[in-house]
């Protein structure tokens, strides 16, 4: 087996692994939860993003540790339940070594990343965060010294250009060019 540059990859959920079918990458994906009539209504509007399944399967086959970090505004127990339900809905729960609902502040994912790396004894240089939002995903990881990739979207276009972010990918399978 070829030794990889990254041993662990952290993924965001909304906008990275799934998005609302009607808006895809043109609008921030969290709008779907604000317009849903009840807790389960949004599932019928979400679809898994192309290349997600094949990318996750290939990473697992390569021995990469995969962790899902998705921000939720609910109480931690309820938030964990909601994210686990989404992962089961898309039938990708067996493709993650860990699944966590992070808290609703910009540094939360970075805090989770540091804790998980410490627990697993993995250096920050061997880790990567992949997400669709600059502040919640990319910056949160970079602020704790972890490499990050930002998925290109219409709603992040200005942010990517103004900050001259080099670590971008067009689709999730683009991660292989960086690991």
DRENLO-792987 format. One record per residue (C-alpha): residue number from 1; x, y, z. Coordinates in pm, 1 decimal. Each point is the difference from the previous one (the first is absolute). Layout:
! DRENLO-792987
{node NUM,{X,Y,Z}}
...
! end
This chain:
! DRENLO-792987
{node 1,{0.0,0.0,0.0}}
{node 2,{126.9,348.6,-88.0}}
{node 3,{65.8,221.2,303.2}}
{node 4,{-228.7,301.5,-15.0}}
{node 5,{70.8,357.7,105.1}}
{node 6,{-320.9,7.7,205.8}}
{node 7,{-109.3,-263.1,251.9}}
{node 8,{-330.0,162.3,95.4}}
{node 9,{-252.0,211.2,-188.6}}
{node 10,{-277.0,199.4,164.9}}
{node 11,{-311.8,71.8,-206.4}}
{node 12,{-281.2,248.4,42.2}}
{node 13,{-353.1,-128.8,-73.2}}
{node 14,{-232.6,260.0,-153.9}}
{node 15,{138.9,132.4,-328.5}}
{node 16,{290.6,-245.1,6.5}}
{node 17,{-159.3,-345.7,5.6}}
{node 18,{-363.3,91.9,-74.0}}
{node 19,{-190.8,308.2,-108.2}}
{node 20,{-354.1,112.3,-88.3}}
{node 21,{-71.7,-137.1,-347.0}}
{node 22,{-171.7,318.9,-116.4}}
{node 23,{286.8,239.9,75.6}}
{node 24,{313.7,-218.0,5.6}}
{node 25,{301.0,234.7,29.3}}
{node 26,{-187.3,321.8,-84.9}}
{node 27,{-132.6,72.2,350.8}}
{node 28,{131.5,-82.7,348.1}}
{node 29,{-156.3,-338.1,85.1}}
{node 30,{-128.1,79.7,348.1}}
{node 31,{-301.1,184.2,-147.4}}
{node 32,{-171.2,-338.2,-33.2}}
{node 33,{-29.3,-35.9,379.2}}
{node 34,{-144.2,347.5,43.0}}
{node 35,{-275.9,-70.3,-253.1}}
{node 36,{-83.2,-355.5,104.4}}
{node 37,{-340.1,-43.9,158.1}}
{node 38,{108.1,-276.5,237.8}}
{node 39,{313.1,-182.7,113.9}}
{node 40,{-6.9,-263.8,-275.1}}
{node 41,{-125.6,214.1,-287.3}}
{node 42,{344.3,110.4,-121.0}}
{node 43,{119.2,-356.5,-72.6}}
{node 44,{-216.2,-23.1,-309.3}}
{node 45,{175.3,309.2,-141.4}}
{node 46,{359.8,-109.1,69.6}}
{node 47,{208.5,-207.3,-239.4}}
{node 48,{345.8,-144.1,32.8}}
{node 49,{247.9,194.8,-208.1}}
{node 50,{146.9,-186.7,-299.9}}
{node 51,{340.3,-165.6,68.8}}
{node 52,{-60.6,-12.6,378.8}}
{node 53,{-67.6,-372.3,22.9}}
{node 54,{285.4,-105.3,-228.5}}
{node 55,{242.5,241.2,169.1}}
{node 56,{-81.4,-118.1,351.0}}
{node 57,{22.0,-366.0,-103.4}}
{node 58,{338.3,52.8,-165.1}}
{node 59,{135.6,187.8,303.5}}
{node 60,{-112.6,-282.5,230.8}}
{node 61,{164.0,-255.1,-230.5}}
{node 62,{321.0,206.5,19.6}}
{node 63,{-12.6,-13.8,380.8}}
{node 64,{-75.2,368.2,57.1}}
{node 65,{-187.7,81.3,321.2}}
{node 66,{-315.8,194.1,-87.2}}
{node 67,{-183.2,222.4,246.5}}
{node 68,{-323.0,192.3,-55.7}}
{node 69,{-28.5,335.9,178.2}}
{node 70,{-329.8,177.8,-60.1}}
{node 71,{-115.3,312.0,183.2}}
{node 72,{-343.0,-14.7,162.6}}
{node 73,{-175.0,267.2,208.9}}
{node 74,{-175.5,-256.2,222.8}}
{node 75,{86.9,-133.5,344.3}}
{node 76,{301.7,-238.3,-39.9}}
{node 77,{-198.6,-322.2,50.6}}
{node 78,{-270.8,103.6,-246.3}}
{node 79,{260.3,131.6,-246.2}}
{node 80,{187.8,-332.5,7.8}}
{node 81,{-324.8,-185.0,-60.1}}
{node 82,{-87.3,222.7,-297.7}}
{node 83,{338.2,-35.8,-170.5}}
{node 84,{1.7,-376.4,53.0}}
{node 85,{-349.8,-18.4,-149.5}}
{node 86,{117.7,186.8,-312.7}}
{node 87,{299.2,-228.6,-42.0}}
{node 88,{-224.2,-307.3,32.1}}
{node 89,{-249.6,158.0,-241.3}}
{node 90,{275.1,15.1,-265.1}}
{node 91,{131.8,-344.0,101.9}}
{node 92,{355.6,123.5,51.3}}
{node 93,{35.6,-60.3,375.8}}
{node 94,{239.4,-291.9,-54.5}}
{node 95,{234.4,229.4,-195.1}}
{node 96,{82.8,214.2,305.4}}
{node 97,{219.6,-87.1,294.7}}
{node 98,{-157.5,277.7,206.8}}
{node 99,{-304.2,224.8,-36.8}}
{node 100,{-42.4,318.3,205.8}}
{node 101,{-243.3,289.4,9.8}}
{node 102,{207.5,307.7,78.8}}
{node 103,{-122.7,305.2,188.8}}
{node 104,{-130.9,313.5,-164.5}}
{node 105,{307.7,224.8,10.7}}
{node 106,{267.6,43.3,-263.6}}
{node 107,{284.8,-159.8,194.0}}
{node 108,{-191.4,-311.7,102.4}}
{node 109,{120.3,-223.5,-283.0}}
{node 110,{358.2,100.3,72.8}}
{node 111,{-49.4,-92.4,366.5}}
{node 112,{-141.2,-340.8,-97.0}}
{node 113,{287.0,-56.5,-245.8}}
{node 114,{263.1,70.2,267.7}}
{node 115,{-172.6,-231.3,251.6}}
{node 116,{-34.1,-283.7,-250.9}}
{node 117,{360.2,30.5,-121.3}}
{node 118,{127.9,0.9,358.1}}
{node 119,{-215.5,-302.4,92.0}}
{node 120,{125.5,-192.4,-304.2}}
{node 121,{361.9,116.7,28.7}}
{node 122,{2.9,147.5,-351.5}}
{node 123,{203.2,307.6,-92.8}}
{node 124,{-180.9,304.4,-141.4}}
{node 125,{219.8,-27.0,-309.5}}
{node 126,{-157.7,-340.1,-74.2}}
{node 127,{-356.3,140.6,7.8}}
{node 128,{-227.2,173.7,-250.4}}
{node 129,{-339.4,172.9,30.9}}
{node 130,{-235.7,11.9,-300.8}}
{node 131,{-302.2,230.0,0.9}}
{node 132,{-211.0,244.1,-196.0}}
{node 133,{5.6,306.3,225.9}}
{node 134,{299.4,225.5,62.2}}
{node 135,{-63.6,100.4,364.5}}
{node 136,{-163.1,-318.0,130.1}}
{node 137,{226.3,-254.5,-172.5}}
{node 138,{312.4,137.2,-166.3}}
{node 139,{96.7,275.2,245.9}}
{node 140,{-93.1,-208.3,304.1}}
{node 141,{251.0,-267.4,-106.1}}
{node 142,{269.8,244.6,-112.6}}
{node 143,{-26.4,187.2,333.1}}
{node 144,{111.3,-316.3,184.0}}
{node 145,{277.1,-79.6,-247.9}}
{node 146,{-173.3,-262.2,-215.1}}
{node 147,{-3.3,5.3,-380.7}}
{node 148,{-339.4,65.1,-157.8}}
{node 149,{-175.2,-16.6,-334.8}}
{node 150,{-301.9,205.2,-98.7}}
{node 151,{-250.5,-130.7,-253.0}}
{node 152,{-68.1,264.3,-262.4}}
{node 153,{-355.1,135.6,-3.0}}
{node 154,{-192.4,304.6,-114.0}}
{node 155,{-61.7,106.2,361.5}}
{node 156,{373.2,-9.2,85.7}}
{node 157,{129.1,140.9,-331.9}}
{node 158,{62.6,355.0,129.9}}
{node 159,{159.2,-129.6,320.6}}
{node 160,{237.9,-227.2,-195.1}}
{node 161,{98.7,282.5,-234.3}}
{node 162,{39.1,272.0,265.1}}
{node 163,{211.1,-221.1,226.8}}
{node 164,{186.6,-161.0,-292.4}}
{node 165,{-58.2,-346.0,139.6}}
{node 166,{211.7,-253.6,-186.2}}
{node 167,{-132.3,-313.3,172.3}}
{node 168,{-319.4,-48.4,-199.0}}
{node 169,{-154.7,-294.3,-180.1}}
{node 170,{-290.2,-13.4,-245.7}}
{node 171,{-135.9,-332.8,126.1}}
{node 172,{74.3,-233.2,288.8}}
{node 173,{208.7,-239.8,-208.4}}
{node 174,{243.2,289.6,-42.4}}
{node 175,{124.0,-88.0,348.5}}
{node 176,{224.7,-267.2,-154.0}}
{node 177,{218.6,271.6,-151.4}}
{node 178,{73.0,122.6,353.5}}
{node 179,{48.6,-315.7,203.5}}
! end
